[in-house]
């Protein structure tokens, strides 16, 4: 896969999306935000796999 365009802008936009769907718990673990709508919940399920691999 190749990304064309401004990589910085892509990273900023991705971070903005992710920051709206996650929260940190008391142990600073990433958890799903309770107020997420169904689409945000689906996005979280995909993003969660990335964070577990790191």
Helices and strands as residue ranges (DSSP letters): H 7-19, E 22-24, E 30-32, H 38-52
